[in-house]
Amino acid sequence: MERAGEDYLYSLRKLRGHADYIALNISSPNTPGLRDLQQPKQLGELLGMIKGELAGKPLLVKIAPDLEFSALDELIAVCEQEPVSGIIATNTTLDHSAVANDEEGGLSGTPLREKSTAIVRHLTNKTQLPIMGCGGISDSESAREKIEAGARLLQVYTGFVYRGPSLIRELAVL
């Protein structure tokens, strides 16, 4: 991860012209060492490196659901000091206690729903930054749960994979 800043800058420069917003994913459990970038010092340094390259695009930081609330508070403080437009809560979890299997790697979808919603709620109570709810959104009930917890935006992936375009139509009427 010692060259993470250079990697992010390379990708940002290549893709920013095609994006409506930039998601700075510092939370994938499948990339060794990536979650270390959620530490305040490392995150501050990374944000400092890329802030001049955003070209007016909103920057959202995507975080892990496995952070303690005290670590979330430290992360918020860094995000509020830098050009961060919002926080995406959350990526996949390493906590497999909600499922009965021995697989490794990040777990997404419905087993992540409650944990992700708790993170959204905590962030909303601690910052004025917009929160994008993500994690376990598979129907209008789970989407409404994120909104009621304080999410201003939603991001779906696993639910979309399993439900297809009908999920988007269902969520569009919320």
C-alpha positions as semicolon CSV with decimal commas, in nm:
position;residue;x (nm);y (nm);z (nm)
1;M;0,000;0,000;0,000
2;E;0,303;0,225;-0,002
3;R;0,220;0,332;-0,360
4;A;-0,155;0,359;-0,307
5;G;-0,160;0,734;-0,364
6;E;0,010;0,696;-0,700
7;D;-0,235;0,421;-0,800
8;Y;-0,537;0,632;-0,702
9;L;-0,398;0,933;-0,888
10;Y;-0,339;0,727;-1,202
11;S;-0,696;0,592;-1,197
12;L;-0,846;0,931;-1,111
13;R;-0,671;1,100;-1,402
14;K;-0,788;0,830;-1,644
15;L;-1,150;0,814;-1,530
16;R;-1,256;1,154;-1,392
17;G;-1,375;1,278;-1,731
18;H;-1,625;0,991;-1,746
19;A;-1,759;1,016;-1,391
20;D;-2,039;1,208;-1,223
21;Y;-1,864;1,163;-0,889
22;I;-1,547;0,997;-0,761
23;A;-1,576;0,709;-0,513
24;L;-1,256;0,666;-0,317
25;N;-1,280;0,303;-0,208
26;I;-1,055;0,253;0,092
27;S;-1,248;-0,040;0,226
28;S;-1,232;-0,346;0,002
29;P;-1,149;-0,643;0,224
30;N;-1,015;-0,834;-0,077
31;T;-0,720;-0,599;-0,135
32;P;-0,446;-0,667;0,120
33;G;-0,364;-0,358;0,325
34;L;-0,627;-0,135;0,162
35;R;-0,829;-0,090;0,478
36;D;-0,521;0,060;0,644
37;L;-0,601;0,371;0,438
38;Q;-0,899;0,430;0,671
39;Q;-0,653;0,531;0,944
40;P;-0,668;0,910;0,992
41;K;-0,305;0,981;0,900
42;Q;-0,310;0,764;0,588
43;L;-0,648;0,894;0,475
44;G;-0,542;1,256;0,526
45;E;-0,228;1,200;0,320
46;L;-0,422;1,026;0,042
47;L;-0,685;1,300;0,027
48;G;-0,411;1,561;0,020
49;M;-0,255;1,390;-0,280
50;I;-0,570;1,370;-0,488
51;K;-0,760;1,688;-0,401
52;G;-0,598;1,892;-0,677
53;E;-0,696;1,633;-0,938
54;L;-1,072;1,614;-0,882
55;A;-1,156;1,859;-1,163
56;G;-1,471;1,973;-0,984
57;K;-1,607;1,621;-0,932
58;P;-1,764;1,540;-0,594
59;L;-1,551;1,299;-0,391
60;L;-1,715;1,034;-0,175
61;V;-1,514;0,808;0,054
62;K;-1,635;0,446;0,073
63;I;-1,578;0,292;0,415
64;A;-1,591;-0,052;0,573
65;P;-1,872;-0,167;0,801
66;D;-1,622;-0,329;1,035
67;L;-1,495;-0,004;1,190
68;E;-1,562;0,074;1,554
69;F;-1,764;0,390;1,616
70;S;-1,454;0,564;1,761
71;A;-1,265;0,492;1,438
72;L;-1,562;0,625;1,238
73;D;-1,547;0,947;1,439
74;E;-1,178;0,988;1,354
75;L;-1,250;0,919;0,989
76;I;-1,528;1,181;0,989
77;A;-1,290;1,441;1,131
78;V;-1,048;1,385;0,844
79;C;-1,325;1,391;0,582
80;E;-1,460;1,719;0,721
81;Q;-1,117;1,881;0,691
82;E;-1,059;1,773;0,331
83;P;-1,253;1,818;0,005
84;V;-1,483;1,522;0,074
85;S;-1,840;1,566;-0,050
86;G;-1,986;1,264;0,129
87;I;-1,933;0,917;0,270
88;I;-2,051;0,587;0,121
89;A;-2,154;0,355;0,402
90;T;-2,064;0,073;0,352
91;N;-1,856;-0,171;0,154
92;T;-1,852;-0,546;0,223
93;T;-1,785;-0,695;0,565
94;L;-1,535;-0,952;0,687
95;D;-1,783;-1,057;0,958
96;H;-1,937;-1,385;0,840
97;S;-2,135;-1,452;1,158
98;A;-2,464;-1,385;0,971
99;V;-2,410;-1,680;0,736
100;A;-2,324;-2,045;0,780
101;N;-2,019;-2,099;0,562
102;D;-1,642;-2,104;0,582
103;E;-1,571;-1,884;0,281
104;E;-1,326;-1,595;0,298
105;G;-1,345;-1,244;0,162
106;G;-1,603;-0,972;0,177
107;L;-1,965;-1,050;0,243
108;S;-2,231;-0,830;0,081
109;G;-2,606;-0,825;0,039
110;T;-2,873;-0,897;0,296
111;P;-2,634;-1,024;0,571
112;L;-2,475;-0,676;0,568
113;R;-2,803;-0,483;0,598
114;E;-2,824;-0,422;0,974
115;K;-2,456;-0,347;1,021
116;S;-2,456;-0,101;0,731
117;T;-2,769;0,074;0,856
118;A;-2,614;0,115;1,202
119;I;-2,311;0,280;1,041
120;V;-2,535;0,512;0,834
121;R;-2,722;0,612;1,150
122;H;-2,401;0,676;1,344
123;L;-2,248;0,886;1,066
124;T;-2,566;1,089;1,022
125;N;-2,564;1,172;1,393
126;K;-2,199;1,283;1,381
127;T;-2,159;1,482;1,058
128;Q;-2,338;1,710;0,816
129;L;-2,165;1,537;0,522
130;P;-2,417;1,357;0,300
131;I;-2,424;0,982;0,353
132;M;-2,482;0,738;0,067
133;G;-2,639;0,424;0,208
134;C;-2,504;0,101;0,067
135;G;-2,514;-0,256;0,190
136;G;-2,805;-0,495;0,202
137;I;-3,044;-0,294;-0,014
138;S;-3,259;-0,555;-0,184
139;D;-3,610;-0,405;-0,180
140;S;-3,802;-0,090;-0,093
141;E;-3,813;-0,181;0,278
142;S;-3,433;-0,207;0,308
143;A;-3,389;0,111;0,101
144;R;-3,637;0,299;0,320
145;E;-3,447;0,175;0,625
146;K;-3,129;0,343;0,497
147;I;-3,315;0,666;0,421
148;E;-3,478;0,671;0,765
149;A;-3,132;0,616;0,918
150;G;-3,019;0,933;0,740
151;A;-2,890;0,831;0,398
152;R;-2,947;1,102;0,135
153;L;-2,843;0,877;-0,152
154;L;-2,845;0,502;-0,213
155;Q;-2,603;0,271;-0,390
156;V;-2,710;-0,080;-0,485
157;Y;-2,507;-0,365;-0,622
158;T;-2,581;-0,712;-0,486
159;G;-2,956;-0,646;-0,480
160;F;-2,936;-0,531;-0,841
161;V;-2,742;-0,844;-0,939
162;Y;-3,013;-1,068;-0,793
163;R;-3,322;-0,859;-0,872
164;G;-3,220;-0,683;-1,192
165;P;-3,383;-0,365;-1,325
166;S;-3,708;-0,433;-1,138
167;L;-3,527;-0,332;-0,816
168;I;-3,447;0,010;-0,958
169;R;-3,810;0,060;-1,064
170;E;-3,922;-0,040;-0,714
171;L;-3,678;0,203;-0,547
172;A;-3,756;0,491;-0,783
173;V;-4,099;0,541;-0,626
174;L;-3,969;0,589;-0,269
